[in-house]
Amino acid sequence: MDIIDFCYGEDYTLNVTFEDGTKAIKDMKPLLNRGVFQALQDERFFRSAELDDGVIRWPNGADFCPDAFYQEVKNRLLQ
């Protein structure tokens, strides 16, 4: 499921809209100490993400799988 829009929220979150209209908040804080995501600790760098073919990407190659996040969101709604 592609992401069609996003904006930055507070405290390293992303407000995401999927192609079916589902909206969700992605908390990036748990990833900030891992590999390529460490660069996102710099808030200016965190805010340099772009939407590329349905995926949010940063200039250093960091991204997250929109399909996995979409499934996570749907699973939360079913609980």
Backbone as CSV, one residue per row, in Angstrom:
resi,resn,N_x,N_y,N_z,CA_x,CA_y,CA_z,C_x,C_y,C_z
1,MET,0.853,-1.171,0.000,0.000,0.000,0.000,0.899,1.235,0.000
2,ASP,0.785,2.055,-1.009,1.623,3.246,-1.132,1.180,4.356,-0.192
3,ILE,2.146,5.157,0.210,1.883,6.390,0.934,1.698,7.470,-0.120
4,ILE,0.651,8.278,0.012,0.412,9.333,-0.980,0.714,10.721,-0.433
5,ASP,0.836,10.823,0.903,1.134,12.123,1.488,1.653,11.913,2.905
6,PHE,2.471,12.861,3.360,2.910,12.835,4.747,3.292,14.245,5.161
7,CYS,3.279,14.461,6.457,3.814,15.693,7.018,4.466,15.337,8.345
8,TYR,5.307,16.231,8.805,6.030,15.989,10.048,5.150,16.328,11.233
9,GLY,5.147,15.457,12.214,4.457,15.713,13.467,5.469,16.143,14.513
10,GLU,5.087,16.028,15.747,5.970,16.400,16.845,6.809,15.204,17.267
11,ASP,7.998,15.498,17.786,8.834,14.495,18.440,9.109,13.274,17.554
12,TYR,9.616,13.532,16.354,10.026,12.476,15.424,8.891,11.555,14.988
13,THR,7.757,12.155,14.707,6.651,11.383,14.146,6.340,11.890,12.741
14,LEU,5.716,11.014,11.966,5.257,11.343,10.626,3.761,11.074,10.554
15,ASN,3.006,12.027,10.057,1.575,11.850,9.821,1.428,11.379,8.380
16,VAL,0.988,10.158,8.210,1.014,9.468,6.922,-0.404,9.250,6.403
17,THR,-0.585,9.424,5.088,-1.837,9.078,4.422,-1.534,8.035,3.352
18,PHE,-2.254,6.907,3.429,-2.098,5.836,2.450,-3.062,6.042,1.286
19,GLU,-2.820,5.332,0.204,-3.612,5.508,-1.011,-5.086,5.172,-0.850
20,ASP,-5.450,4.384,0.165,-6.868,4.083,0.391,-7.522,5.083,1.345
21,GLY,-6.782,6.128,1.735,-7.305,7.156,2.619,-7.014,6.928,4.092
22,THR,-6.476,5.765,4.440,-6.114,5.493,5.828,-5.044,6.470,6.271
23,LYS,-5.227,7.028,7.472,-4.256,7.960,8.042,-3.694,7.345,9.308
24,ALA,-2.390,7.562,9.526,-1.740,6.994,10.701,-0.532,7.842,11.073
25,ILE,-0.072,7.646,12.284,1.127,8.330,12.762,2.232,7.296,12.907
26,LYS,3.363,7.563,12.278,4.533,6.687,12.379,5.509,7.324,13.357
27,ASP,5.735,6.664,14.477,6.700,7.115,15.473,8.069,6.574,15.080
28,MET,8.971,7.460,14.725,10.290,7.035,14.275,11.288,6.899,15.420
29,LYS,10.948,7.358,16.617,11.895,7.328,17.743,12.501,5.948,17.997
30,PRO,11.728,4.858,17.946,12.332,3.549,18.216,13.428,3.151,17.218
31,LEU,13.473,3.799,16.077,14.465,3.446,15.055,15.722,4.303,15.100
32,LEU,15.718,5.384,15.866,16.783,6.385,15.788,18.153,5.910,16.257
33,ASN,18.248,4.776,16.891,19.547,4.249,17.332,20.016,3.091,16.471
34,ARG,19.390,2.906,15.310,19.702,1.766,14.447,20.265,2.207,13.107
35,GLY,21.420,1.703,12.758,22.004,1.847,11.428,21.805,3.200,10.770
36,VAL,21.259,3.181,9.543,21.093,4.413,8.771,20.119,5.396,9.419
37,PHE,19.299,4.921,10.341,18.337,5.805,11.002,18.993,6.714,12.041
38,GLN,20.221,6.419,12.467,20.907,7.261,13.456,21.036,8.697,12.971
39,ALA,21.215,8.888,11.679,21.345,10.241,11.123,20.078,11.063,11.345
40,LEU,18.946,10.393,11.529,17.669,11.089,11.722,17.557,11.730,13.099
41,GLN,18.509,11.453,13.989,18.522,12.102,15.294,18.682,13.615,15.139
42,ASP,19.349,14.028,14.067,19.455,15.456,13.739,18.103,15.864,13.156
43,GLU,17.381,16.726,13.874,16.016,17.059,13.461,15.959,17.682,12.071
44,ARG,16.957,18.475,11.712,16.939,19.055,10.352,17.059,17.956,9.310
45,PHE,17.886,16.958,9.577,18.007,15.848,8.638,16.721,15.028,8.619
46,PHE,16.138,14.806,9.797,14.866,14.083,9.867,13.827,14.745,8.965
47,ARG,13.820,16.062,8.945,12.830,16.814,8.170,13.228,16.988,6.701
48,SER,14.212,16.216,6.252,14.624,16.295,4.846,14.058,15.147,4.008
49,ALA,13.145,14.381,4.581,12.563,13.232,3.868,11.721,13.698,2.686
50,GLU,11.633,12.834,1.698,10.794,13.082,0.523,9.989,11.830,0.217
51,LEU,8.852,12.036,-0.422,8.017,10.932,-0.865,8.470,10.518,-2.260
52,ASP,8.845,9.253,-2.413,9.386,8.744,-3.668,8.694,7.426,-3.998
53,ASP,7.831,7.442,-5.005,7.119,6.228,-5.428,6.412,5.523,-4.278
54,GLY,5.725,6.294,-3.440,4.938,5.721,-2.365,5.697,5.386,-1.106
55,VAL,6.985,5.743,-1.056,7.846,5.437,0.086,8.473,6.734,0.587
56,ILE,8.508,6.910,1.912,9.195,8.062,2.501,10.665,7.699,2.606
57,ARG,11.529,8.545,2.009,12.974,8.271,1.975,13.757,9.496,2.429
58,TRP,14.898,9.228,3.051,15.824,10.275,3.443,17.039,10.236,2.531
59,PRO,17.788,11.345,2.448,18.930,11.418,1.528,20.012,10.358,1.756
60,ASN,20.111,9.809,2.958,21.128,8.785,3.231,20.665,7.372,2.882
61,GLY,19.466,7.236,2.300,18.961,5.928,1.913,18.020,5.297,2.927
62,ALA,17.852,5.914,4.084,16.923,5.379,5.087,15.497,5.491,4.568
63,ASP,14.708,4.480,4.842,13.284,4.499,4.523,12.616,3.426,5.387
64,PHE,11.310,3.340,5.318,10.628,2.239,5.996,9.584,1.683,5.043
65,CYS,9.277,0.427,5.229,8.379,-0.279,4.323,6.939,0.170,4.555
66,PRO,6.320,0.830,3.573,4.944,1.276,3.774,3.969,0.108,3.910
67,ASP,4.225,-1.007,3.246,3.324,-2.164,3.349,3.301,-2.725,4.764
68,ALA,4.478,-2.857,5.379,4.548,-3.375,6.745,3.879,-2.408,7.712
69,PHE,4.093,-1.107,7.528,3.464,-0.124,8.404,1.946,-0.139,8.222
70,TYR,1.489,-0.249,6.990,0.053,-0.314,6.723,-0.569,-1.522,7.434
71,GLN,0.090,-2.662,7.351,-0.421,-3.868,8.016,-0.452,-3.679,9.528
72,GLU,0.596,-3.048,10.070,0.626,-2.749,11.499,-0.560,-1.876,11.903
73,VAL,-0.840,-0.864,11.112,-1.966,0.027,11.384,-3.286,-0.725,11.338
74,LYS,-3.488,-1.532,10.306,-4.724,-2.305,10.173,-4.879,-3.302,11.318
75,ASN,-3.803,-3.932,11.735,-3.860,-4.874,12.851,-4.276,-4.167,14.147
76,ARG,-3.765,-2.947,14.359,-4.141,-2.184,15.549,-5.626,-1.859,15.527
77,LEU,-6.175,-1.559,14.348,-7.585,-1.219,14.243,-8.492,-2.410,14.534
78,LEU,-7.982,-3.615,14.284,-8.771,-4.824,14.513,-8.797,-5.265,15.977
79,GLN,-7.885,-4.743,16.765,-7.808,-5.150,18.185,-8.850,-4.474,19.017
